[in-house]
Amino acid sequence: QVQLVESGGGLVQAGGSLRLSCAASGSTFNINARGWYRQAPGKQRELVAISSGGDTKYADSVKGRFTISRDDAKNTVYLQMNSLNPEDTAVYYCYSKRSWPTRDFWGQGTQVTVSS
């Protein structure tokens, strides 16, 4: 089992910044992908950013504003969010994928609210 605990969400004004953190514990070996998803009210959960095998992928809506980074020694992944706008308001979920045995893990979510 892998436990993921997010922190860093909150309320921020448009144009502001937040940094999310996600610490993993438990059986973290064979974790080969880590990232962030988000879900806004009434919408499906969507990929925000993911890091896997040295590659990173971002949603078009956050490119140039958000940066994902990871410290594997600390089993932690970060999401630096700059130039936030109200459309970024959502619950942000930390995600990890274990390569074998294959399984996806999710954090409990952290609320990010951007006021206009």
C-alpha positions in Angstrom: 0.0 0.0 0.0 1.0 3.6 -0.7 -0.4 6.5 1.3 -0.4 10.0 -0.3 -0.9 13.1 1.8 -1.4 16.4 0.1 -0.9 19.9 1.6 -0.6 23.5 0.5 -4.1 24.2 -0.8 -6.1 27.2 0.2 -7.7 30.4 -1.0 -5.8 32.8 -3.2 -6.6 35.9 -5.3 -6.4 35.7 -9.1 -2.8 36.2 -10.2 -1.4 34.7 -7.0 0.6 31.5 -6.4 0.3 28.3 -4.4 2.6 25.3 -4.0 1.1 21.9 -3.4 3.0 19.1 -1.8 2.3 15.4 -1.7 4.3 13.1 0.5 4.2 9.3 -0.1 4.7 6.6 2.5 4.4 2.9 2.6 5.5 0.6 -0.2 6.9 3.3 -2.5 9.2 1.1 -4.4 8.3 0.6 -8.1 6.5 3.9 -8.2 7.2 5.1 -11.7 4.8 8.0 -12.2 3.7 10.8 -9.9 1.5 13.7 -10.7 -1.6 15.8 -10.0 -5.2 15.7 -11.2 -8.0 18.1 -10.4 -11.7 18.1 -10.3 -13.9 21.2 -10.4 -17.6 21.1 -9.3 -19.7 19.4 -12.0 -16.7 18.4 -14.1 -14.7 15.2 -14.6 -11.3 14.7 -13.0 -8.6 15.9 -15.3 -4.9 15.6 -15.6 -2.9 18.6 -14.5 0.7 17.4 -14.6 2.5 14.2 -14.4 6.2 13.1 -14.2 7.2 9.7 -15.4 10.6 8.3 -16.4 12.1 11.8 -16.6 9.4 13.1 -18.8 6.7 15.6 -17.8 3.3 16.3 -19.3 1.0 19.2 -18.6 -2.5 20.1 -19.4 -2.7 22.8 -22.1 -4.6 25.0 -19.7 -1.7 25.1 -17.2 1.4 25.1 -19.5 3.7 28.0 -18.6 2.0 28.6 -15.3 2.4 25.3 -13.3 5.5 23.3 -12.7 5.7 19.8 -11.3 8.8 18.6 -9.5 9.7 15.7 -7.4 12.2 14.8 -4.7 12.4 11.1 -4.8 14.7 11.0 -1.8 11.8 12.5 0.2 9.1 10.6 -1.7 7.5 14.0 -2.3 6.1 15.6 -5.4 5.3 19.3 -5.7 3.1 21.4 -7.9 4.1 25.1 -8.1 1.1 27.0 -9.4 1.6 30.6 -10.6 -0.7 33.1 -12.3 -3.7 31.4 -10.8 -7.1 32.2 -12.2 -10.7 31.3 -11.1 -10.8 28.5 -13.6 -8.1 26.8 -11.6 -10.5 26.4 -8.7 -10.8 22.7 -8.0 -9.9 19.9 -5.6 -6.4 18.8 -6.5 -5.5 15.1 -6.1 -2.1 13.7 -5.9 -1.5 10.5 -8.0 1.0 7.8 -8.1 1.3 4.8 -10.3 3.1 1.6 -9.3 4.6 -0.4 -12.1 4.4 -3.8 -10.5 2.1 -5.0 -9.2 0.3 -2.4 -11.3 -1.9 -0.1 -9.2 -2.9 3.6 -9.0 -2.9 5.5 -5.8 -4.7 8.7 -4.9 -4.5 11.2 -2.2 -7.5 12.6 -0.3 -7.5 15.9 -2.2 -6.8 19.4 -1.3 -9.0 22.4 -2.2 -7.7 25.2 -4.2 -9.9 28.3 -4.5 -9.0 31.3 -6.7 -11.1 34.4 -6.2 -11.5 37.0 -8.9 
